[in-house]
Each structure stands twice: as C-alpha cells, then as structure tokens.
Amino acid sequence: MQEDEFDKIERTNLAKLCKHEVVRLYQFGSHSDYGCIKCGMKSLIIEDFRIKK
C-alpha cells in the first residue's frame, strides 16, 4: 500500500488496544514502513506490532 493512501484511511482504534492489521507501506516503489490500517500506527520494525502481555 502506498503511504499516501494509508494516511487517508479513517481510524477509530487506539494503538494500545488495537489488534493490528499490518500492511507493508511503500514510497516511490520501495518498502518504507509497516502500518496498521486500524489504528494508524507506523513502524519500520514489524515486532513493534506484536501485542505485549
């Protein structure tokens, strides 16, 4: 998914409570980040999306 498309998605969940739906984000054809389409969280490291108990 392109980063500009990702930024346009409306979100309702909070990052701490979210069960993340992670997508790879691209900018100019190159992988740039990972992002959750539910809460909008972005990170270069996919492990940041794992739920901590």
mmCIF file as gemmi writes it, N, C-alpha and C atoms, coordinates in Angstrom:
data_model
loop_
_atom_site.group_PDB
_atom_site.id
_atom_site.type_symbol
_atom_site.label_atom_id
_atom_site.label_alt_id
_atom_site.label_comp_id
_atom_site.label_asym_id
_atom_site.label_entity_id
_atom_site.label_seq_id
_atom_site.pdbx_PDB_ins_code
_atom_site.Cartn_x
_atom_site.Cartn_y
_atom_site.Cartn_z
_atom_site.occupancy
_atom_site.B_iso_or_equiv
_atom_site.pdbx_formal_charge
_atom_site.auth_seq_id
_atom_site.auth_asym_id
_atom_site.pdbx_PDB_model_num
ATOM 1 N N . MET Axp A 1 ? 0.855 -1.16 0 1 0 ? 1 A 1
ATOM 2 C CA . MET Axp A 1 ? 0 0 0 1 0 ? 1 A 1
ATOM 3 C C . MET Axp A 1 ? 0.91 1.234 0 1 0 ? 1 A 1
ATOM 4 N N . GLN Axp A 2 ? 0.533 2.211 -0.762 1 0 ? 2 A 1
ATOM 5 C CA . GLN Axp A 2 ? 1.293 3.458 -0.808 1 0 ? 2 A 1
ATOM 6 C C . GLN Axp A 2 ? 1.045 4.265 0.468 1 0 ? 2 A 1
ATOM 7 N N . GLU Axp A 3 ? 2.078 4.956 0.949 1 0 ? 3 A 1
ATOM 8 C CA . GLU Axp A 3 ? 1.942 5.71 2.201 1 0 ? 3 A 1
ATOM 9 C C . GLU Axp A 3 ? 0.866 6.781 2.132 1 0 ? 3 A 1
ATOM 10 N N . ASP Axp A 4 ? 0.714 7.449 0.988 1 0 ? 4 A 1
ATOM 11 C CA . ASP Axp A 4 ? -0.317 8.488 0.897 1 0 ? 4 A 1
ATOM 12 C C . ASP Axp A 4 ? -1.72 7.896 0.977 1 0 ? 4 A 1
ATOM 13 N N . GLU Axp A 5 ? -1.925 6.683 0.443 1 0 ? 5 A 1
ATOM 14 C CA . GLU Axp A 5 ? -3.214 6.002 0.57 1 0 ? 5 A 1
ATOM 15 C C . GLU Axp A 5 ? -3.464 5.617 2.025 1 0 ? 5 A 1
ATOM 16 N N . PHE Axp A 6 ? -2.423 5.127 2.681 1 0 ? 6 A 1
ATOM 17 C CA . PHE Axp A 6 ? -2.519 4.721 4.078 1 0 ? 6 A 1
ATOM 18 C C . PHE Axp A 6 ? -2.908 5.897 4.97 1 0 ? 6 A 1
ATOM 19 N N . ASP Axp A 7 ? -2.332 7.049 4.729 1 0 ? 7 A 1
ATOM 20 C CA . ASP Axp A 7 ? -2.596 8.231 5.547 1 0 ? 7 A 1
ATOM 21 C C . ASP Axp A 7 ? -4.029 8.737 5.412 1 0 ? 7 A 1
ATOM 22 N N . LYS Axp A 8 ? -4.722 8.394 4.33 1 0 ? 8 A 1
ATOM 23 C CA . LYS Axp A 8 ? -6.092 8.852 4.105 1 0 ? 8 A 1
ATOM 24 C C . LYS Axp A 8 ? -7.149 7.997 4.799 1 0 ? 8 A 1
ATOM 25 N N . ILE Axp A 9 ? -6.776 6.823 5.317 1 0 ? 9 A 1
ATOM 26 C CA . ILE Axp A 9 ? -7.726 5.913 5.955 1 0 ? 9 A 1
ATOM 27 C C . ILE Axp A 9 ? -8.171 6.488 7.3 1 0 ? 9 A 1
ATOM 28 N N . GLU Axp A 10 ? -9.498 6.481 7.547 1 0 ? 10 A 1
ATOM 29 C CA . GLU Axp A 10 ? -10.018 6.923 8.839 1 0 ? 10 A 1
ATOM 30 C C . GLU Axp A 10 ? -9.833 5.802 9.857 1 0 ? 10 A 1
ATOM 31 N N . ARG Axp A 11 ? -9.415 6.186 11.059 1 0 ? 11 A 1
ATOM 32 C CA . ARG Axp A 11 ? -9.155 5.204 12.099 1 0 ? 11 A 1
ATOM 33 C C . ARG Axp A 11 ? -9.963 5.529 13.346 1 0 ? 11 A 1
ATOM 34 N N . THR Axp A 12 ? -10.349 4.456 14.068 1 0 ? 12 A 1
ATOM 35 C CA . THR Axp A 12 ? -11.14 4.654 15.275 1 0 ? 12 A 1
ATOM 36 C C . THR Axp A 12 ? -10.509 4.008 16.499 1 0 ? 12 A 1
ATOM 37 N N . ASN Axp A 13 ? -9.577 3.083 16.326 1 0 ? 13 A 1
ATOM 38 C CA . ASN Axp A 13 ? -8.994 2.347 17.448 1 0 ? 13 A 1
ATOM 39 C C . ASN Axp A 13 ? -7.762 3.04 18.015 1 0 ? 13 A 1
ATOM 40 N N . LEU Axp A 14 ? -7.498 2.803 19.281 1 0 ? 14 A 1
ATOM 41 C CA . LEU Axp A 14 ? -6.282 3.281 19.907 1 0 ? 14 A 1
ATOM 42 C C . LEU Axp A 14 ? -5.189 2.238 19.729 1 0 ? 14 A 1
ATOM 43 N N . ALA Axp A 15 ? -3.959 2.653 19.526 1 0 ? 15 A 1
ATOM 44 C CA . ALA Axp A 15 ? -2.848 1.734 19.251 1 0 ? 15 A 1
ATOM 45 C C . ALA Axp A 15 ? -2.635 0.728 20.38 1 0 ? 15 A 1
ATOM 46 N N . LYS Axp A 16 ? -2.827 1.135 21.633 1 0 ? 16 A 1
ATOM 47 C CA . LYS Axp A 16 ? -2.58 0.227 22.747 1 0 ? 16 A 1
ATOM 48 C C . LYS Axp A 16 ? -3.607 -0.899 22.816 1 0 ? 16 A 1
ATOM 49 N N . LEU Axp A 17 ? -4.824 -0.653 22.351 1 0 ? 17 A 1
ATOM 50 C CA . LEU Axp A 17 ? -5.897 -1.641 22.434 1 0 ? 17 A 1
ATOM 51 C C . LEU Axp A 17 ? -6.144 -2.366 21.12 1 0 ? 17 A 1
ATOM 52 N N . CYS Axp A 18 ? -5.45 -1.992 20.094 1 0 ? 18 A 1
ATOM 53 C CA . CYS Axp A 18 ? -5.719 -2.485 18.75 1 0 ? 18 A 1
ATOM 54 C C . CYS Axp A 18 ? -5.146 -3.881 18.521 1 0 ? 18 A 1
ATOM 55 N N . LYS Axp A 19 ? -5.927 -4.731 17.853 1 0 ? 19 A 1
ATOM 56 C CA . LYS Axp A 19 ? -5.41 -5.988 17.311 1 0 ? 19 A 1
ATOM 57 C C . LYS Axp A 19 ? -5.004 -5.647 15.885 1 0 ? 19 A 1
ATOM 58 N N . HIS Axp A 20 ? -3.734 -5.371 15.71 1 0 ? 20 A 1
ATOM 59 C CA . HIS Axp A 20 ? -3.217 -4.769 14.494 1 0 ? 20 A 1
ATOM 60 C C . HIS Axp A 20 ? -3.459 -5.596 13.229 1 0 ? 20 A 1
ATOM 61 N N . GLU Axp A 21 ? -3.797 -4.886 12.157 1 0 ? 21 A 1
ATOM 62 C CA . GLU Axp A 21 ? -3.846 -5.437 10.804 1 0 ? 21 A 1
ATOM 63 C C . GLU Axp A 21 ? -2.743 -4.727 10.038 1 0 ? 21 A 1
ATOM 64 N N . VAL Axp A 22 ? -1.589 -5.387 9.953 1 0 ? 22 A 1
ATOM 65 C CA . VAL Axp A 22 ? -0.387 -4.757 9.436 1 0 ? 22 A 1
ATOM 66 C C . VAL Axp A 22 ? -0.285 -4.934 7.919 1 0 ? 22 A 1
ATOM 67 N N . VAL Axp A 23 ? 0.083 -3.843 7.251 1 0 ? 23 A 1
ATOM 68 C CA . VAL Axp A 23 ? 0.362 -3.86 5.821 1 0 ? 23 A 1
ATOM 69 C C . VAL Axp A 23 ? 1.75 -3.265 5.606 1 0 ? 23 A 1
ATOM 70 N N . ARG Axp A 24 ? 2.386 -3.649 4.51 1 0 ? 24 A 1
ATOM 71 C CA . ARG Axp A 24 ? 3.671 -3.059 4.143 1 0 ? 24 A 1
ATOM 72 C C . ARG Axp A 24 ? 3.392 -1.748 3.423 1 0 ? 24 A 1
ATOM 73 N N . LEU Axp A 25 ? 4.131 -0.727 3.783 1 0 ? 25 A 1
ATOM 74 C CA . LEU Axp A 25 ? 3.957 0.582 3.16 1 0 ? 25 A 1
ATOM 75 C C . LEU Axp A 25 ? 5.118 0.854 2.217 1 0 ? 25 A 1
ATOM 76 N N . TYR Axp A 26 ? 4.791 1.451 1.083 1 0 ? 26 A 1
ATOM 77 C CA . TYR Axp A 26 ? 5.777 1.743 0.054 1 0 ? 26 A 1
ATOM 78 C C . TYR Axp A 26 ? 5.743 3.225 -0.275 1 0 ? 26 A 1
ATOM 79 N N . GLN Axp A 27 ? 6.918 3.751 -0.592 1 0 ? 27 A 1
ATOM 80 C CA . GLN Axp A 27 ? 7.008 5.123 -1.07 1 0 ? 27 A 1
ATOM 81 C C . GLN Axp A 27 ? 7.952 5.108 -2.262 1 0 ? 27 A 1
ATOM 82 N N . PHE Axp A 28 ? 7.464 5.581 -3.404 1 0 ? 28 A 1
ATOM 83 C CA . PHE Axp A 28 ? 8.219 5.591 -4.652 1 0 ? 28 A 1
ATOM 84 C C . PHE Axp A 28 ? 8.679 4.183 -5.047 1 0 ? 28 A 1
ATOM 85 N N . GLY Axp A 29 ? 7.841 3.173 -4.759 1 0 ? 29 A 1
ATOM 86 C CA . GLY Axp A 29 ? 8.121 1.808 -5.162 1 0 ? 29 A 1
ATOM 87 C C . GLY Axp A 29 ? 9.014 1.025 -4.228 1 0 ? 29 A 1
ATOM 88 N N . SER Axp A 30 ? 9.512 1.638 -3.162 1 0 ? 30 A 1
ATOM 89 C CA . SER Axp A 30 ? 10.381 0.947 -2.211 1 0 ? 30 A 1
ATOM 90 C C . SER Axp A 30 ? 9.674 0.778 -0.87 1 0 ? 30 A 1
ATOM 91 N N . HIS Axp A 31 ? 9.907 -0.373 -0.234 1 0 ? 31 A 1
ATOM 92 C CA . HIS Axp A 31 ? 9.334 -0.62 1.085 1 0 ? 31 A 1
ATOM 93 C C . HIS Axp A 31 ? 9.895 0.395 2.053 1 0 ? 31 A 1
ATOM 94 N N . SER Axp A 32 ? 9.005 1.112 2.775 1 0 ? 32 A 1
ATOM 95 C CA . SER Axp A 32 ? 9.477 2.151 3.684 1 0 ? 32 A 1
ATOM 96 C C . SER Axp A 32 ? 9.134 1.85 5.146 1 0 ? 32 A 1
ATOM 97 N N . ASP Axp A 33 ? 7.949 1.329 5.42 1 0 ? 33 A 1
ATOM 98 C CA . ASP Axp A 33 ? 7.484 1.094 6.79 1 0 ? 33 A 1
ATOM 99 C C . ASP Axp A 33 ? 6.455 -0.019 6.786 1 0 ? 33 A 1
ATOM 100 N N . TYR Axp A 34 ? 6.005 -0.361 7.999 1 0 ? 34 A 1
ATOM 101 C CA . TYR Axp A 34 ? 4.823 -1.18 8.205 1 0 ? 34 A 1
ATOM 102 C C . TYR Axp A 34 ? 3.798 -0.28 8.865 1 0 ? 34 A 1
ATOM 103 N N . GLY Axp A 35 ? 2.506 -0.544 8.613 1 0 ? 35 A 1
ATOM 104 C CA . GLY Axp A 35 ? 1.469 0.268 9.219 1 0 ? 35 A 1
ATOM 105 C C . GLY Axp A 35 ? 0.225 -0.542 9.522 1 0 ? 35 A 1
ATOM 106 N N . CYS Axp A 36 ? -0.472 -0.163 10.587 1 0 ? 36 A 1
ATOM 107 C CA . CYS Axp A 36 ? -1.732 -0.803 10.964 1 0 ? 36 A 1
ATOM 108 C C . CYS Axp A 36 ? -2.875 -0.001 10.353 1 0 ? 36 A 1
ATOM 109 N N . ILE Axp A 37 ? -3.725 -0.675 9.585 1 0 ? 37 A 1
ATOM 110 C CA . ILE Axp A 37 ? -4.83 0.03 8.936 1 0 ? 37 A 1
ATOM 111 C C . ILE Axp A 37 ? -5.961 0.342 9.914 1 0 ? 37 A 1
ATOM 112 N N . LYS Axp A 38 ? -5.956 -0.252 11.102 1 0 ? 38 A 1
ATOM 113 C CA . LYS Axp A 38 ? -6.999 0.031 12.094 1 0 ? 38 A 1
ATOM 114 C C . LYS Axp A 38 ? -6.689 1.271 12.924 1 0 ? 38 A 1
ATOM 115 N N . CYS Axp A 39 ? -5.44 1.388 13.427 1 0 ? 39 A 1
ATOM 116 C CA . CYS Axp A 39 ? -5.137 2.48 14.359 1 0 ? 39 A 1
ATOM 117 C C . CYS Axp A 39 ? -4.178 3.522 13.785 1 0 ? 39 A 1
ATOM 118 N N . GLY Axp A 40 ? -3.525 3.221 12.671 1 0 ? 40 A 1
ATOM 119 C CA . GLY Axp A 40 ? -2.641 4.198 12.052 1 0 ? 40 A 1
ATOM 120 C C . GLY Axp A 40 ? -1.201 4.167 12.52 1 0 ? 40 A 1
ATOM 121 N N . MET Axp A 41 ? -0.877 3.248 13.417 1 0 ? 41 A 1
ATOM 122 C CA . MET Axp A 41 ? 0.49 3.149 13.907 1 0 ? 41 A 1
ATOM 123 C C . MET Axp A 41 ? 1.423 2.772 12.767 1 0 ? 41 A 1
ATOM 124 N N . LYS Axp A 42 ? 2.609 3.412 12.716 1 0 ? 42 A 1
ATOM 125 C CA . LYS Axp A 42 ? 3.62 3.108 11.714 1 0 ? 42 A 1
ATOM 126 C C . LYS Axp A 42 ? 4.925 2.77 12.407 1 0 ? 42 A 1
ATOM 127 N N . SER Axp A 43 ? 5.669 1.831 11.831 1 0 ? 43 A 1
ATOM 128 C CA . SER Axp A 43 ? 6.979 1.493 12.371 1 0 ? 43 A 1
ATOM 129 C C . SER Axp A 43 ? 7.786 0.79 11.289 1 0 ? 43 A 1
ATOM 130 N N . LEU Axp A 44 ? 9.085 0.977 11.339 1 0 ? 44 A 1
ATOM 131 C CA . LEU Axp A 44 ? 9.985 0.281 10.435 1 0 ? 44 A 1
ATOM 132 C C . LEU Axp A 44 ? 10.192 -1.161 10.886 1 0 ? 44 A 1
ATOM 133 N N . ILE Axp A 45 ? 9.963 -1.415 12.195 1 0 ? 45 A 1
ATOM 134 C CA . ILE Axp A 45 ? 10.204 -2.731 12.789 1 0 ? 45 A 1
ATOM 135 C C . ILE Axp A 45 ? 8.867 -3.423 13.021 1 0 ? 45 A 1
ATOM 136 N N . ILE Axp A 46 ? 8.655 -4.564 12.375 1 0 ? 46 A 1
ATOM 137 C CA . ILE Axp A 46 ? 7.365 -5.26 12.467 1 0 ? 46 A 1
ATOM 138 C C . ILE Axp A 46 ? 7.097 -5.791 13.876 1 0 ? 46 A 1
ATOM 139 N N . GLU Axp A 47 ? 8.131 -6.078 14.64 1 0 ? 47 A 1
ATOM 140 C CA . GLU Axp A 47 ? 7.947 -6.578 16.005 1 0 ? 47 A 1
ATOM 141 C C . GLU Axp A 47 ? 7.236 -5.564 16.899 1 0 ? 47 A 1
ATOM 142 N N . ASP Axp A 48 ? 7.265 -4.293 16.553 1 0 ? 48 A 1
ATOM 143 C CA . ASP Axp A 48 ? 6.571 -3.276 17.347 1 0 ? 48 A 1
ATOM 144 C C . ASP Axp A 48 ? 5.065 -3.494 17.37 1 0 ? 48 A 1
ATOM 145 N N . PHE Axp A 49 ? 4.536 -4.276 16.439 1 0 ? 49 A 1
ATOM 146 C CA . PHE Axp A 49 ? 3.093 -4.51 16.348 1 0 ? 49 A 1
ATOM 147 C C . PHE Axp A 49 ? 2.64 -5.725 17.158 1 0 ? 49 A 1
ATOM 148 N N . ARG Axp A 50 ? 3.548 -6.472 17.702 1 0 ? 50 A 1
ATOM 149 C CA . ARG Axp A 50 ? 3.181 -7.64 18.497 1 0 ? 50 A 1
ATOM 150 C C . ARG Axp A 50 ? 2.568 -7.177 19.809 1 0 ? 50 A 1
ATOM 151 N N . ILE Axp A 51 ? 1.51 -7.852 20.223 1 0 ? 51 A 1
ATOM 152 C CA . ILE Axp A 51 ? 0.812 -7.491 21.456 1 0 ? 51 A 1
ATOM 153 C C . ILE Axp A 51 ? 1.648 -7.965 22.643 1 0 ? 51 A 1
ATOM 154 N N . LYS Axp A 52 ? 1.924 -7.035 23.53 1 0 ? 52 A 1
ATOM 155 C CA . LYS Axp A 52 ? 2.723 -7.337 24.72 1 0 ? 52 A 1
ATOM 156 C C . LYS Axp A 52 ? 1.783 -7.662 25.87 1 0 ? 52 A 1
ATOM 157 N N . LYS Axp A 53 ? 2.046 -8.768 26.526 1 0 ? 53 A 1
ATOM 158 C CA . LYS Axp A 53 ? 1.168 -9.196 27.627 1 0 ? 53 A 1
ATOM 159 C C . LYS Axp A 53 ? 1.809 -8.881 28.947 1 0 ? 53 A 1
